Amino acid sequence: MSKRIAILQSNYIPWKGYFDIIGSVDEFIFYDEVQYTKNDWRNRNKIKTLAGLQWITIPVYHNLNQKLSQTIPSDSKWSHKHWNTLKTNYSKAPNFKRYSPFFEEFYQSHSGASLSEINQLLIRSICGFLNITTRITNSSDYELKGDPTEKLINLCKQTGATHYLSGPAAKTYLRESLFMAEQITIEWMNYDGYPEYPQLYPPFEHGVSIVDLLFNVGPDSRCFMKS
């Protein structure tokens, strides 16, 4: 019996492609027991504004060899700022009022949580809004051993996976021959061909946080996704 899994570090309110990966597999594993990468998607993302694209970033303490699971915000005011930024730029979106109670409560209650906890709680909740029912686990639930590719293979073996779905960026470092030796098929996510949706502040931009899709399209969001 086949089983498809995906393994990704948690990102801050990631774009729709991240959720399409979750929705395309039988089990999704948060890979937060690895080194935190600075200036990446772990603690920031983009939204649409009247003035164009804008980064919203959680400031964090950072040192060498720090795991993502060990990373914490360096300023407790970040959540208040982010909620105000979302209100300012999306209050006129058709479905803002549908989701604003959740986001307002979240930003009021989780300013002191770790980055991994913030990301995972948001992602799990948004999966609920999108009716994505994939089983979600954490790499800390399993034994991690070997080099980067071997760790992924061992996670596949421990979960009984026959297929591993990865983002295309991993093509530069994954050793496919090792997967083949274990009879695990690698599949690559294709992000081409997403349809546009009604979006505030043209021109249209695909590469923004999932909140843009939720606030603009609401319950019909999956119609503009692939999974």
CYANA upper distance limits for C-alpha pairs under 8 A (distance plus 0.5 A):
  2 SER  CA    161 ALA  CA      7.47
  2 SER  CA    162 THR  CA      5.97
  2 SER  CA    163 HIS  CA      7.74
  3 LYS  CA     25 VAL  CA      8.35
  3 LYS  CA     26 ASP  CA      6.78
  3 LYS  CA    160 GLY  CA      7.41
  3 LYS  CA    161 ALA  CA      5.26
  3 LYS  CA    162 THR  CA      5.76
  3 LYS  CA    163 HIS  CA      6.59
  4 ARG  CA     25 VAL  CA      5.61
  4 ARG  CA     26 ASP  CA      5.91
  4 ARG  CA     27 GLU  CA      7.36
  4 ARG  CA    161 ALA  CA      6.16
  4 ARG  CA    162 THR  CA      6.67
  4 ARG  CA    163 HIS  CA      5.00
  4 ARG  CA    164 TYR  CA      6.19
  4 ARG  CA    165 LEU  CA      7.36
  5 ILE  CA     25 VAL  CA      5.66
  5 ILE  CA     26 ASP  CA      6.25
  5 ILE  CA     27 GLU  CA      5.36
  5 ILE  CA     28 PHE  CA      6.16
  5 ILE  CA     29 ILE  CA      8.10
  5 ILE  CA    156 CYS  CA      7.78
  5 ILE  CA    161 ALA  CA      6.78
  5 ILE  CA    163 HIS  CA      6.95
  5 ILE  CA    164 TYR  CA      5.74
  5 ILE  CA    165 LEU  CA      6.61
  6 ALA  CA     21 ILE  CA      7.56
  6 ALA  CA     22 ILE  CA      7.61
  6 ALA  CA     25 VAL  CA      7.02
  6 ALA  CA     27 GLU  CA      7.20
  6 ALA  CA     28 PHE  CA      5.49
  6 ALA  CA     29 ILE  CA      6.76
  6 ALA  CA    164 TYR  CA      6.36
  6 ALA  CA    165 LEU  CA      5.56
  6 ALA  CA    166 SER  CA      6.75
  7 ILE  CA     28 PHE  CA      6.47
  7 ILE  CA     29 ILE  CA      5.22
  7 ILE  CA     30 PHE  CA      6.57
  7 ILE  CA     31 TYR  CA      6.50
  7 ILE  CA    152 LEU  CA      8.04
  7 ILE  CA    165 LEU  CA      8.42
  7 ILE  CA    166 SER  CA      7.94
  8 LEU  CA     28 PHE  CA      8.38
  8 LEU  CA     29 ILE  CA      6.98
  8 LEU  CA     30 PHE  CA      5.95
  8 LEU  CA     31 TYR  CA      5.65
  8 LEU  CA     32 ASP  CA      8.47
  9 GLN  CA     30 PHE  CA      5.93
  9 GLN  CA     31 TYR  CA      4.92
  9 GLN  CA     32 ASP  CA      5.78
  9 GLN  CA     42 ARG  CA      7.98
 10 SER  CA     30 PHE  CA      6.40
 10 SER  CA     31 TYR  CA      7.39
 10 SER  CA     32 ASP  CA      7.04
 10 SER  CA     42 ARG  CA      6.77
 10 SER  CA    116 SER  CA      7.04
 10 SER  CA    119 ASN  CA      6.31
 10 SER  CA    120 GLN  CA      6.82
 11 ASN  CA     41 TRP  CA      5.92
 11 ASN  CA     42 ARG  CA      4.69
 11 ASN  CA     43 ASN  CA      6.99
 11 ASN  CA     44 ARG  CA      8.08
 11 ASN  CA    119 ASN  CA      6.32
 12 TYR  CA     41 TRP  CA      6.97
 12 TYR  CA     42 ARG  CA      6.02
 12 TYR  CA     43 ASN  CA      5.73
 12 TYR  CA     44 ARG  CA      6.07
 12 TYR  CA     45 ASN  CA      6.89
 12 TYR  CA    118 ILE  CA      8.18
 12 TYR  CA    119 ASN  CA      5.60
 12 TYR  CA    122 LEU  CA      8.40
 13 ILE  CA     44 ARG  CA      8.36
 13 ILE  CA     45 ASN  CA      7.30
 13 ILE  CA    119 ASN  CA      7.27
 13 ILE  CA    122 LEU  CA      7.13
 13 ILE  CA    123 ILE  CA      7.20
 13 ILE  CA    209 SER  CA      6.30
 13 ILE  CA    210 ILE  CA      6.92
 13 ILE  CA    211 VAL  CA      7.68
 14 PRO  CA     18 TYR  CA      6.68
 14 PRO  CA     19 PHE  CA      8.22
 14 PRO  CA     41 TRP  CA      8.05
 14 PRO  CA     45 ASN  CA      7.17
 14 PRO  CA    123 ILE  CA      8.44
 14 PRO  CA    208 VAL  CA      8.24
 14 PRO  CA    209 SER  CA      5.62
 14 PRO  CA    210 ILE  CA      6.44
 15 TRP  CA     19 PHE  CA      7.71
 15 TRP  CA    207 GLY  CA      6.94
 15 TRP  CA    208 VAL  CA      5.99
 15 TRP  CA    209 SER  CA      4.72
 15 TRP  CA    210 ILE  CA      5.08
 16 LYS  CA     20 ASP  CA      6.72
 16 LYS  CA    208 VAL  CA      8.49
 16 LYS  CA    209 SER  CA      7.53
 16 LYS  CA    210 ILE  CA      5.66
 16 LYS  CA    213 LEU  CA      8.30
 16 LYS  CA    225 MET  CA      7.42
 17 GLY  CA     21 ILE  CA      6.88
 17 GLY  CA    191 TYR  CA      7.20
 17 GLY  CA    225 MET  CA      8.26
 18 TYR  CA     22 ILE  CA      7.13
 19 PHE  CA     23 GLY  CA      6.58
 19 PHE  CA    127 CYS  CA      7.79
 20 ASP  CA     24 SER  CA      6.55
 20 ASP  CA    225 MET  CA      7.19
 20 ASP  CA    226 LYS  CA      6.59
 20 ASP  CA    227 SER  CA      5.55
 21 ILE  CA     25 VAL  CA      7.26
 21 ILE  CA    165 LEU  CA      7.99
 21 ILE  CA    166 SER  CA      8.47
 21 ILE  CA    189 MET  CA      7.70
 21 ILE  CA    227 SER  CA      7.91
 22 ILE  CA     27 GLU  CA      8.21
 22 ILE  CA     28 PHE  CA      6.37
 22 ILE  CA    132 ILE  CA      8.12
 22 ILE  CA    134 THR  CA      7.10
 23 GLY  CA    132 ILE  CA      6.11
 23 GLY  CA    133 THR  CA      7.90
 23 GLY  CA    134 THR  CA      6.68
 23 GLY  CA    227 SER  CA      5.83
 24 SER  CA    227 SER  CA      5.89
 25 VAL  CA    134 THR  CA      7.25
 25 VAL  CA    165 LEU  CA      8.00
 26 ASP  CA    134 THR  CA      6.20
 26 ASP  CA    135 ARG  CA      6.92
 27 GLU  CA    134 THR  CA      6.35
 27 GLU  CA    135 ARG  CA      5.29
 27 GLU  CA    136 ILE  CA      6.31
 27 GLU  CA    137 THR  CA      7.84
 28 PHE  CA    134 THR  CA      7.39
 28 PHE  CA    135 ARG  CA      6.73
 28 PHE  CA    136 ILE  CA      5.32
 28 PHE  CA    137 THR  CA      6.76
 29 ILE  CA    136 ILE  CA      6.37
 29 ILE  CA    137 THR  CA      5.36
 29 ILE  CA    138 ASN  CA      5.59
 29 ILE  CA    139 SER  CA      6.51
 30 PHE  CA    120 GLN  CA      8.38
 30 PHE  CA    136 ILE  CA      8.01
 30 PHE  CA    137 THR  CA      6.82
 30 PHE  CA    138 ASN  CA      5.20
 30 PHE  CA    139 SER  CA      6.36
 31 TYR  CA    138 ASN  CA      6.99
 31 TYR  CA    139 SER  CA      5.69
 32 ASP  CA     67 LYS  CA      7.50
 32 ASP  CA     68 LEU  CA      5.70
 32 ASP  CA     69 SER  CA      5.75
 32 ASP  CA    116 SER  CA      7.35
 32 ASP  CA    138 ASN  CA      8.05
 32 ASP  CA    139 SER  CA      7.28
 32 ASP  CA    140 SER  CA      8.41
 33 GLU  CA     67 LYS  CA      6.32
 33 GLU  CA     68 LEU  CA      6.83
 33 GLU  CA     69 SER  CA      6.35
 33 GLU  CA    139 SER  CA      7.08
 33 GLU  CA    140 SER  CA      7.10
 34 VAL  CA     67 LYS  CA      5.63
 34 VAL  CA     68 LEU  CA      6.63
 34 VAL  CA     69 SER  CA      8.24
 35 GLN  CA     65 ASN  CA      6.26
 35 GLN  CA     66 GLN  CA      6.02
 35 GLN  CA     67 LYS  CA      4.68
 35 GLN  CA     68 LEU  CA      6.25
 36 TYR  CA     42 ARG  CA      8.27
 36 TYR  CA     65 ASN  CA      7.92
 36 TYR  CA     66 GLN  CA      6.31
 36 TYR  CA     67 LYS  CA      5.47
 36 TYR  CA     68 LEU  CA      4.82
 36 TYR  CA     71 THR  CA      7.88
 37 THR  CA     42 ARG  CA      7.86
 37 THR  CA     68 LEU  CA      8.29
 38 LYS  CA     42 ARG  CA      8.49
 38 LYS  CA     62 HIS  CA      8.47
 40 ASP  CA     44 ARG  CA      7.68
 41 TRP  CA     45 ASN  CA      6.66
 42 ARG  CA    115 LEU  CA      8.48
 42 ARG  CA    119 ASN  CA      8.47
 43 ASN  CA     57 THR  CA      6.30
 43 ASN  CA     58 ILE  CA      5.75
 43 ASN  CA     59 PRO  CA      7.98
 43 ASN  CA     60 VAL  CA      8.38
 43 ASN  CA    115 LEU  CA      7.57
 44 ARG  CA     55 TRP  CA      7.20
 44 ARG  CA     56 ILE  CA      6.07
 44 ARG  CA     57 THR  CA      4.68
 44 ARG  CA     58 ILE  CA      6.65
 45 ASN  CA     55 TRP  CA      6.10
 45 ASN  CA     56 ILE  CA      6.19
 45 ASN  CA     57 THR  CA      7.21
 45 ASN  CA    208 VAL  CA      7.49
 45 ASN  CA    209 SER  CA      6.57
 46 LYS  CA     53 LEU  CA      6.81
 46 LYS  CA     54 GLN  CA      5.90
 46 LYS  CA     55 TRP  CA      5.01
 46 LYS  CA     56 ILE  CA      6.69
 46 LYS  CA    207 GLY  CA      8.09
 46 LYS  CA    208 VAL  CA      5.49
 46 LYS  CA    209 SER  CA      6.24
 47 ILE  CA     53 LEU  CA      6.27
 47 ILE  CA     54 GLN  CA      5.97
 47 ILE  CA     55 TRP  CA      7.07
 47 ILE  CA     56 ILE  CA      7.97
 47 ILE  CA    208 VAL  CA      5.82
 47 ILE  CA    209 SER  CA      6.35
 47 ILE  CA    211 VAL  CA      8.47
 47 ILE  CA    212 ASP  CA      7.20
 48 LYS  CA     52 GLY  CA      6.41
 48 LYS  CA     53 LEU  CA      5.38
 48 LYS  CA     54 GLN  CA      6.90
 48 LYS  CA     89 ASN  CA      7.87
 48 LYS  CA    200 LEU  CA      7.89
 48 LYS  CA    201 TYR  CA      7.32
 48 LYS  CA    205 GLU  CA      8.46
 48 LYS  CA    208 VAL  CA      7.62
 48 LYS  CA    212 ASP  CA      7.74
 49 THR  CA     53 LEU  CA      6.44
 49 THR  CA     54 GLN  CA      7.19
 49 THR  CA     89 ASN  CA      6.11
 49 THR  CA    200 LEU  CA      8.37
 49 THR  CA    201 TYR  CA      6.87
 50 LEU  CA     89 ASN  CA      7.94
 50 LEU  CA    201 TYR  CA      5.98
 52 GLY  CA    201 TYR  CA      7.99
 56 ILE  CA     82 HIS  CA      7.26
 58 ILE  CA     73 PRO  CA      6.95
 58 ILE  CA     78 TRP  CA      6.56
 58 ILE  CA     79 SER  CA      8.47
 59 PRO  CA     73 PRO  CA      5.98
 59 PRO  CA     74 SER  CA      6.00
 59 PRO  CA     75 ASP  CA      6.84
 59 PRO  CA     78 TRP  CA      7.65
 60 VAL  CA     71 THR  CA      7.23
 60 VAL  CA     72 ILE  CA      6.05
 60 VAL  CA     73 PRO  CA      4.55
 60 VAL  CA     74 SER  CA      5.04
 60 VAL  CA     75 ASP  CA      7.90
 61 TYR  CA     71 THR  CA      7.06
 61 TYR  CA     72 ILE  CA      6.61
 61 TYR  CA     73 PRO  CA      6.74
 61 TYR  CA     74 SER  CA      5.84
 62 HIS  CA     66 GLN  CA      7.42
 62 HIS  CA     71 THR  CA      7.45
 66 GLN  CA     70 GLN  CA      6.94
 66 GLN  CA     71 THR  CA      7.53
 67 LYS  CA     71 THR  CA      7.07
 68 LEU  CA    115 LEU  CA      7.82
 68 LEU  CA    116 SER  CA      6.89
 69 SER  CA    114 SER  CA      7.82
 69 SER  CA    115 LEU  CA      7.64
 69 SER  CA    116 SER  CA      5.78
 69 SER  CA    117 GLU  CA      8.47
 70 GLN  CA    114 SER  CA      7.68
 70 GLN  CA    115 LEU  CA      8.44
 70 GLN  CA    116 SER  CA      8.32
 71 THR  CA    114 SER  CA      6.57
 71 THR  CA    115 LEU  CA      6.21
 71 THR  CA    116 SER  CA      7.74
 72 ILE  CA    112 GLY  CA      8.33
 72 ILE  CA    113 ALA  CA      7.55
 72 ILE  CA    114 SER  CA      4.99
 72 ILE  CA    115 LEU  CA      5.83
 73 PRO  CA    111 SER  CA      8.39
 73 PRO  CA    112 GLY  CA      7.58
 73 PRO  CA    113 ALA  CA      8.23
 73 PRO  CA    114 SER  CA      7.18
 73 PRO  CA    115 LEU  CA      7.11
 76 SER  CA    111 SER  CA      6.08
 76 SER  CA    112 GLY  CA      6.79
 77 LYS  CA     81 LYS  CA      6.94
 77 LYS  CA    111 SER  CA      7.83
 78 TRP  CA     82 HIS  CA      6.66
 78 TRP  CA    111 SER  CA      7.56
 79 SER  CA     83 TRP  CA      6.65
 79 SER  CA    107 TYR  CA      5.56
 79 SER  CA    108 GLN  CA      7.45
 79 SER  CA    110 HIS  CA      8.20
 79 SER  CA    111 SER  CA      5.95
 80 HIS  CA     84 ASN  CA      6.77
 80 HIS  CA    107 TYR  CA      7.06
 80 HIS  CA    108 GLN  CA      7.55
 81 LYS  CA     85 THR  CA      6.64
 82 HIS  CA     86 LEU  CA      6.72
 82 HIS  CA    107 TYR  CA      8.29
 83 TRP  CA     87 LYS  CA      6.68
 83 TRP  CA    103 PHE  CA      7.91
 83 TRP  CA    104 GLU  CA      7.03
 83 TRP  CA    107 TYR  CA      6.88
 84 ASN  CA     88 THR  CA      6.51
 85 THR  CA     89 ASN  CA      6.77
 86 LEU  CA     90 TYR  CA      6.22
 86 LEU  CA     91 SER  CA      8.05
 87 LYS  CA     91 SER  CA      5.58
 90 TYR  CA     96 PHE  CA      6.90
 90 TYR  CA    212 ASP  CA      8.43
 90 TYR  CA    215 PHE  CA      7.37
 91 SER  CA     96 PHE  CA      6.26
 91 SER  CA     97 LYS  CA      8.08
 92 LYS  CA     96 PHE  CA      7.56
 93 ALA  CA    200 LEU  CA      7.55
 93 ALA  CA    215 PHE  CA      6.21
 93 ALA  CA    216 ASN  CA      5.78
 94 PRO  CA    215 PHE  CA      7.03
 94 PRO  CA    216 ASN  CA      6.06
 94 PRO  CA    217 VAL  CA      7.65
 94 PRO  CA    218 GLY  CA      8.39
 95 ASN  CA     99 TYR  CA      7.45
 95 ASN  CA    214 LEU  CA      7.48
 95 ASN  CA    215 PHE  CA      5.12
 95 ASN  CA    216 ASN  CA      6.21
 95 ASN  CA    217 VAL  CA      7.02
 95 ASN  CA    218 GLY  CA      5.91
 96 PHE  CA    100 SER  CA      6.23
 96 PHE  CA    214 LEU  CA      8.38
 96 PHE  CA    215 PHE  CA      5.21
 96 PHE  CA    216 ASN  CA      7.82
 97 LYS  CA    101 PRO  CA      7.80
 98 ARG  CA    215 PHE  CA      8.46
 98 ARG  CA    218 GLY  CA      8.21
 99 TYR  CA    103 PHE  CA      7.09
 99 TYR  CA    214 LEU  CA      8.38
 99 TYR  CA    215 PHE  CA      7.75
100 SER  CA    104 GLU  CA      6.32
101 PRO  CA    105 GLU  CA      6.62
102 PHE  CA    106 PHE  CA      6.56
103 PHE  CA    107 TYR  CA      6.59
104 GLU  CA    108 GLN  CA      6.71
105 GLU  CA    109 SER  CA      6.60
106 PHE  CA    110 HIS  CA      6.45
107 TYR  CA    111 SER  CA      6.84
110 HIS  CA    118 ILE  CA      7.45
113 ALA  CA    117 GLU  CA      6.59
113 ALA  CA    118 ILE  CA      6.69
114 SER  CA    118 ILE  CA      6.69
115 LEU  CA    119 ASN  CA      6.60
116 SER  CA    120 GLN  CA      6.49
117 GLU  CA    121 LEU  CA      6.43
118 ILE  CA    122 LEU  CA      6.73
119 ASN  CA    123 ILE  CA      6.58
120 GLN  CA    124 ARG  CA      6.50
121 LEU  CA    125 SER  CA      6.63
122 LEU  CA    126 ILE  CA      6.55
123 ILE  CA    127 CYS  CA      6.60
124 ARG  CA    128 GLY  CA      7.07
125 SER  CA    129 PHE  CA      7.12
126 ILE  CA    130 LEU  CA      6.74
127 CYS  CA    131 ASN  CA      6.51
127 CYS  CA    132 ILE  CA      5.44
127 CYS  CA    133 THR  CA      7.72
128 GLY  CA    132 ILE  CA      6.53
128 GLY  CA    133 THR  CA      7.84
129 PHE  CA    219 PRO  CA      8.08
130 LEU  CA    219 PRO  CA      7.77
130 LEU  CA    221 SER  CA      7.47
130 LEU  CA    222 ARG  CA      7.04
137 THR  CA    141 ASP  CA      7.70
138 ASN  CA    142 TYR  CA      8.17
139 SER  CA    143 GLU  CA      8.23
139 SER  CA    144 LEU  CA      8.07
139 SER  CA    155 LEU  CA      8.33
140 SER  CA    144 LEU  CA      8.45
142 TYR  CA    155 LEU  CA      7.49
142 TYR  CA    158 GLN  CA      7.89
143 GLU  CA    154 ASN  CA      8.42
143 GLU  CA    155 LEU  CA      8.04
144 LEU  CA    151 LYS  CA      6.10
144 LEU  CA    154 ASN  CA      7.68
144 LEU  CA    155 LEU  CA      7.76
145 LYS  CA    150 GLU  CA      7.56
145 LYS  CA    151 LYS  CA      5.83
145 LYS  CA    154 ASN  CA      7.82
146 GLY  CA    150 GLU  CA      5.52
146 GLY  CA    151 LYS  CA      5.83
147 ASP  CA    151 LYS  CA      6.53
148 PRO  CA    152 LEU  CA      7.17
149 THR  CA    153 ILE  CA      6.85
149 THR  CA    174 LEU  CA      6.47
149 THR  CA    175 ARG  CA      6.99
149 THR  CA    178 LEU  CA      8.39
150 GLU  CA    154 ASN  CA      6.53
150 GLU  CA    178 LEU  CA      8.28
151 LYS  CA    155 LEU  CA      6.72
152 LEU  CA    156 CYS  CA      6.77
153 ILE  CA    157 LYS  CA      6.73
153 ILE  CA    178 LEU  CA      8.36
153 ILE  CA    179 PHE  CA      7.05
153 ILE  CA    182 GLU  CA      8.48
154 ASN  CA    158 GLN  CA      6.57
155 LEU  CA    159 THR  CA      6.73
156 CYS  CA    160 GLY  CA      6.59
156 CYS  CA    161 ALA  CA      5.39
156 CYS  CA    162 THR  CA      7.93
156 CYS  CA    164 TYR  CA      7.76
156 CYS  CA    184 ILE  CA      8.41
157 LYS  CA    161 ALA  CA      6.52
161 ALA  CA    184 ILE  CA      7.76
162 THR  CA    183 GLN  CA      7.64
162 THR  CA    184 ILE  CA      5.40
162 THR  CA    185 THR  CA      6.79
163 HIS  CA    184 ILE  CA      5.93
163 HIS  CA    185 THR  CA      5.12
163 HIS  CA    186 ILE  CA      6.38
163 HIS  CA    187 GLU  CA      7.47
164 TYR  CA    184 ILE  CA      7.38
164 TYR  CA    185 THR  CA      6.57
164 TYR  CA    186 ILE  CA      5.34
164 TYR  CA    187 GLU  CA      6.46
165 LEU  CA    186 ILE  CA      6.52
165 LEU  CA    187 GLU  CA      5.21
165 LEU  CA    188 TRP  CA      6.25
165 LEU  CA    189 MET  CA      7.13
166 SER  CA    170 ALA  CA      7.33
166 SER  CA    186 ILE  CA      7.77
166 SER  CA    187 GLU  CA      6.78
166 SER  CA    188 TRP  CA      5.64
166 SER  CA    189 MET  CA      6.47
167 GLY  CA    188 TRP  CA      6.33
167 GLY  CA    189 MET  CA      5.66
167 GLY  CA    190 ASN  CA      8.27
168 PRO  CA    188 TRP  CA      6.20
168 PRO  CA    189 MET  CA      6.60
168 PRO  CA    190 ASN  CA      7.75
170 ALA  CA    174 LEU  CA      6.33
175 ARG  CA    179 PHE  CA      7.78
176 GLU  CA    180 MET  CA      6.80
176 GLU  CA    186 ILE  CA      7.78
177 SER  CA    181 ALA  CA      6.67
178 LEU  CA    182 GLU  CA      7.10
179 PHE  CA    183 GLN  CA      6.76
179 PHE  CA    184 ILE  CA      5.60
179 PHE  CA    185 THR  CA      7.20
179 PHE  CA    186 ILE  CA      7.67
180 MET  CA    184 ILE  CA      6.15
180 MET  CA    185 THR  CA      7.09
194 TYR  CA    206 HIS  CA      8.41
194 TYR  CA    224 PHE  CA      7.29
194 TYR  CA    225 MET  CA      7.22
194 TYR  CA    226 LYS  CA      7.99
195 PRO  CA    224 PHE  CA      6.28
195 PRO  CA    225 MET  CA      8.26
196 GLU  CA    204 PHE  CA      7.76
196 GLU  CA    206 HIS  CA      8.09
196 GLU  CA    224 PHE  CA      7.63
197 TYR  CA    213 LEU  CA      8.31
197 TYR  CA    217 VAL  CA      7.87
197 TYR  CA    224 PHE  CA      7.32
198 PRO  CA    216 ASN  CA      7.07
198 PRO  CA    217 VAL  CA      7.65
199 GLN  CA    204 PHE  CA      7.11
199 GLN  CA    212 ASP  CA      8.16
199 GLN  CA    213 LEU  CA      8.31
199 GLN  CA    216 ASN  CA      6.59
200 LEU  CA    216 ASN  CA      7.97
208 VAL  CA    212 ASP  CA      7.32
209 SER  CA    213 LEU  CA      8.19
210 ILE  CA    214 LEU  CA      6.85
211 VAL  CA    215 PHE  CA      6.40
212 ASP  CA    216 ASN  CA      6.59
213 LEU  CA    217 VAL  CA      6.19
213 LEU  CA    218 GLY  CA      7.58
213 LEU  CA    221 SER  CA      6.73
214 LEU  CA    218 GLY  CA      5.09
214 LEU  CA    219 PRO  CA      8.03
214 LEU  CA    221 SER  CA      6.73
217 VAL  CA    221 SER  CA      5.98
220 ASP  CA    224 PHE  CA      8.07
221 SER  CA    225 MET  CA      7.41
222 ARG  CA    226 LYS  CA      7.94
222 ARG  CA    227 SER  CA      8.06
